[in-house]
């Protein structure tokens, strides 16, 4: 057997391994986007995207991840809350 035979076999095995690894990584990414959110599903990358762009893309936020009614109630409660005057120690 010649050196070209072995070189071709090694490169073929390497290409197959890279193809399988890429397919596995794509499958894991797709599964991660389709699964329902778990507690603490917001990652640091998502927070950075919120800071830069002001929101997440719709494909990153799973359905029913946010209870919009509860958010509206909490926002209304926050803005209707009375605020105390600052203490005189801060003057």
C-alpha positions in Angstrom: 0.0 0.0 0.0 1.3 3.4 -0.9 1.5 6.6 1.1 -1.3 8.1 -1.0 -3.6 5.3 0.0 -2.9 6.0 3.7 -3.1 9.7 3.3 -6.5 9.4 1.6 -7.8 7.1 4.3 -6.7 9.4 7.1 -8.1 12.5 5.4 -11.4 10.6 4.7 -11.7 9.6 8.4 -10.9 13.1 9.5 -13.5 14.6 7.2 -16.1 12.2 8.4 -15.3 13.0 12.1 -15.6 16.7 11.4 -18.9 16.2 9.6 -20.3 14.1 12.5 -19.1 16.7 15.0 -20.7 19.6 13.0 -24.0 17.6 12.7 -24.0 16.9 16.4 -23.4 20.6 17.3 -26.2 21.7 15.0 -28.6 19.2 16.5 -27.8 20.4 20.0 -28.4 24.0 19.0 -31.7 23.2 17.4 -32.8 21.2 20.4 -31.8 24.0 22.8 -34.0 26.5 20.8 -37.0 24.1 20.8 -37.0 23.0 24.4 -39.1 25.0 26.9 -37.2 27.4 29.1 -35.8 26.1 32.4 -35.2 28.1 35.4 -32.3 30.4 34.7 -32.5 30.1 30.9 -31.3 33.6 30.2 -27.6 33.4 29.4 -24.9 36.1 29.5 -24.9 36.3 25.7 -28.6 37.0 25.8 -28.1 39.8 28.4 -25.4 41.3 26.2 -27.7 41.3 23.2 -30.4 43.0 25.3 -28.0 45.7 26.3 -26.8 46.2 22.7 -30.1 45.9 20.8 -32.7 46.5 23.5 -34.4 43.1 22.9 -33.9 39.4 22.0 -34.8 37.9 18.7 -38.1 36.0 18.7 -36.4 32.7 18.0 -34.3 33.0 21.2 -37.4 33.4 23.4 -39.5 30.2 23.5 -43.3 30.4 23.5 -44.9 31.1 26.8 -41.5 32.0 28.3 -43.0 35.3 29.5 -46.4 35.9 31.2 -47.3 39.2 29.6 -50.4 39.7 31.9 -48.3 39.3 35.0 -45.6 41.6 33.6 -48.3 44.3 32.9 -49.7 43.9 36.4 -46.2 44.2 38.0 -45.4 47.2 35.8 -48.6 48.9 36.8 -48.0 48.2 40.5 -44.5 49.6 40.2 -45.6 52.9 38.6 -48.5 53.4 41.0 -46.4 52.8 44.1 -45.8 55.9 46.2 -42.2 56.9 46.7 -40.9 58.2 50.0 -39.0 61.4 50.2 -35.2 61.0 50.7 -34.0 61.1 54.3 -32.6 64.3 55.6 -29.3 62.6 56.1 -28.6 62.8 52.4 -29.0 66.6 52.2 
